[in-house]
């Protein structure tokens, strides 16, 4: 019997860094406009204080990324990708459920590190994360975009956990946690160390979100279904 201790992490992968980058190139060639739609939809929902609309938009984004990327792009090169895709589908359903169960989730802020980290990470996931390609061997056509690729989408969700209160936020952690660990280990095994920053930051946000803090809650308008909870400054 083979000694499992003799195997390194990279021995468990069935693809190389070149194949990994090529996967994003093929995906972006078809679906890059989803970034514009997703980022605009999230920004509009937050700007006009439409909390429920934001959650529905995130549900659609998670469902799309799980189906179009995790299942159809990752699936052919990673045998367990379907399980991850189902996780994305579950997360999408949770977002939509929380959009209609307004008592389970609300904005919650505190002055200081927690809110600053949340807003800063959210902006990073939308606009700066694609620039990480400058520190790796990948081309511009293989960059990772919010609402198109998993890492920035998961990172944006992890950032929002720092800005949300209520029991519903616990339902948003498991899939984000699992994907962040999986992505970090995959990138490390491939030797793409610069890109480890995004999943590592996501794990950091989740860790901070687990710490109970008595923040200042934003005013709510839950009695009027057309006026949702007040969000932080839009990205």
C-alpha positions in Angstrom: 0.0 0.0 0.0 1.3 3.4 -0.9 2.3 5.7 1.9 -0.1 8.7 1.7 2.4 10.8 3.6 4.7 10.7 0.5 2.1 12.7 -1.5 2.3 16.5 -1.7 -0.7 18.8 -2.1 0.0 19.4 -5.8 -0.1 15.6 -6.5 -3.8 15.7 -5.8 -4.5 18.1 -8.6 -5.4 16.9 -12.2 -4.4 20.2 -13.9 -1.6 22.7 -14.2 -1.5 26.5 -13.6 -1.6 26.9 -17.4 -4.8 24.9 -17.6 -6.2 26.8 -14.7 -5.6 30.2 -16.4 -7.0 28.9 -19.7 -10.2 28.0 -18.0 -10.8 31.6 -17.0 -9.9 32.8 -20.5 -12.5 30.6 -22.0 -15.1 31.6 -19.4 -14.4 35.4 -19.7 -14.6 35.3 -23.5 -18.3 34.5 -23.2 -19.4 35.9 -19.8 -17.3 39.0 -19.0 -20.4 41.3 -19.4 -21.9 39.6 -16.3 -19.4 41.7 -14.3 -20.9 44.9 -15.6 -24.4 43.7 -14.9 -23.6 42.3 -11.5 -21.6 45.2 -10.2 -24.1 47.7 -11.5 -27.0 45.8 -10.0 -25.4 45.6 -6.6 -24.4 49.2 -6.7 -27.9 50.4 -7.7 -29.6 48.2 -5.1 -27.3 49.6 -2.3 -27.5 53.2 -3.6 -31.3 53.2 -3.6 -31.5 51.4 -0.2 -33.1 48.3 -1.7 -31.8 45.6 0.7 -34.1 42.8 -0.6 -33.1 43.6 -4.2 -29.5 43.4 -3.2 -30.0 39.9 -1.7 -31.9 38.7 -4.8 -29.1 40.0 -7.0 -26.5 38.2 -5.0 -28.6 35.0 -5.2 -28.7 35.3 -8.9 -25.0 35.9 -9.1 -24.1 32.9 -6.9 -26.4 30.7 -8.9 -24.9 31.9 -12.2 -21.3 31.5 -11.1 -22.0 28.0 -9.7 -23.6 26.9 -12.9 -21.6 28.6 -15.6 -18.2 28.4 -14.0 -17.9 25.8 -11.2 -20.0 23.2 -13.0 -19.2 23.8 -16.6 -15.7 25.1 -16.5 -14.3 23.5 -13.4 -16.2 20.2 -13.8 -14.2 18.8 -16.7 -10.9 19.1 -14.8 -12.0 18.5 -11.2 -14.1 15.5 -10.4 -15.7 17.0 -7.3 -16.7 20.3 -8.8 -20.3 19.3 -9.0 -20.5 19.1 -5.2 -19.1 22.7 -5.1 -21.6 23.8 -7.7 -24.4 22.4 -5.6 -23.0 24.5 -2.7 -23.2 27.6 -4.8 -26.8 26.7 -5.7 -27.6 26.3 -2.0 -26.1 29.7 -1.2 -28.1 31.3 -4.0 -31.3 29.9 -2.6 -30.3 31.2 0.9 -29.9 34.7 -0.5 -33.3 34.7 -2.1 -34.9 33.2 1.1 -33.3 36.0 3.2 -34.6 38.6 0.8 -38.2 37.6 1.8 -37.4 36.9 5.5 -36.5 40.4 6.4 -36.3 39.8 10.2 -33.4 37.4 9.7 -30.9 39.9 8.3 -30.2 43.6 8.5 -27.4 46.1 8.2 -25.3 46.5 11.3 -22.4 48.9 11.7 -19.9 49.9 14.2 -17.3 52.7 14.0 -13.9 51.2 13.6 -12.0 48.3 12.1 -14.9 45.9 11.4 -16.9 48.3 9.1 -13.7 49.7 7.5 -12.5 46.2 6.6 -16.0 45.2 5.3 -16.4 48.2 3.0 -12.7 48.2 1.9 -12.8 44.5 1.1 -16.1 44.9 -0.8 -14.6 47.6 -3.0 -11.5 45.5 -3.5 -13.5 42.5 -4.6 -15.3 44.5 -7.2 -12.6 46.8 -8.6 -9.1 45.9 -7.5 -9.1 42.1 -7.4 -8.7 41.8 -11.2 -5.4 43.7 -10.9 -3.9 40.7 -9.1 -3.0 39.3 -12.5 -0.2 41.8 -12.6 1.6 39.8 -9.8 1.2 36.4 -11.5 1.9 34.8 -14.9 -1.7 35.0 -16.1 -2.8 37.2 -18.9 -5.3 40.0 -18.7 -7.9 37.9 -20.5 -7.8 35.4 -17.7 -8.5 37.9 -14.8 -11.1 37.0 -12.2 -14.2 39.3 -12.0 -17.0 39.6 -9.6 -20.2 37.9 -10.7 -18.1 35.9 -13.3 -15.6 34.0 -11.2 -15.9 32.4 -7.7 -13.1 34.0 -5.7 -14.2 37.7 -6.0 -17.8 36.7 -5.7 -17.1 34.8 -2.4 -14.8 37.6 -1.3 -17.6 40.2 -1.7 -20.0 38.0 0.3 -17.4 37.6 3.1 -17.0 41.4 3.2 -20.8 41.8 3.5 -20.8 39.5 6.6 -18.9 42.3 8.4 -21.7 44.7 7.7 -24.7 42.5 8.5 -26.5 41.5 11.7 -29.1 38.9 12.4 -29.3 35.2 12.5 -29.5 34.9 8.7 -25.8 35.8 8.3 -24.8 32.5 9.8 -26.4 30.8 6.8 -24.1 32.8 4.5 -20.8 31.6 6.1 -20.5 27.8 5.4 -20.2 27.8 1.6 -18.0 30.9 1.6 -15.7 29.3 4.1 -15.5 26.0 2.2 -14.8 27.6 -1.1 -12.2 30.0 0.4 -10.2 27.1 1.9 -10.5 25.1 -1.3 -9.4 27.9 -3.4 -6.5 28.8 -1.1 -5.2 25.2 -1.1 -5.6 24.9 -4.9 -3.7 28.1 -5.6 -1.0 27.2 -3.2 -0.6 23.8 -4.7 -0.3 25.3 -8.2 2.3 27.7 -7.0 0.2 30.8 -7.8 1.0 32.5 -4.5 0.0 36.1 -5.5 -3.6 35.0 -6.0 -3.8 33.4 -2.6 -4.5 36.9 -1.3 -8.2 36.9 -2.2 -9.2 33.6 -0.5 -7.0 34.4 2.5 -8.7 37.8 2.8 -12.0 36.1 2.6 -11.1 33.8 5.4 -9.9 36.7 7.4 -13.3 38.5 7.0 -15.2 35.4 8.0 -13.0 35.1 11.1 -13.7 38.7 12.1 -17.4 38.2 11.4 -17.4 35.3 13.9 -16.4 37.7 16.7 -19.6 39.1 18.3 -19.6 42.8 18.4 -22.2 45.2 19.7 -22.5 47.5 16.7 -24.7 50.4 15.9 -27.6 49.3 13.7 -28.7 51.3 10.8 -32.3 52.6 10.7 -34.7 50.2 9.2 -38.0 50.5 7.4 -39.1 46.9 7.6 -42.7 48.0 7.8 -42.7 49.2 4.2 -41.8 46.5 1.7 -40.7 49.1 -0.8 -38.2 50.8 1.4 -35.4 48.5 2.6 -32.7 48.8 5.2 -30.2 51.6 4.8 -26.9 50.3 3.3 -23.4 51.7 3.7 -22.0 54.0 1.0 -22.3 52.2 -2.3 -19.3 50.8 -4.1 
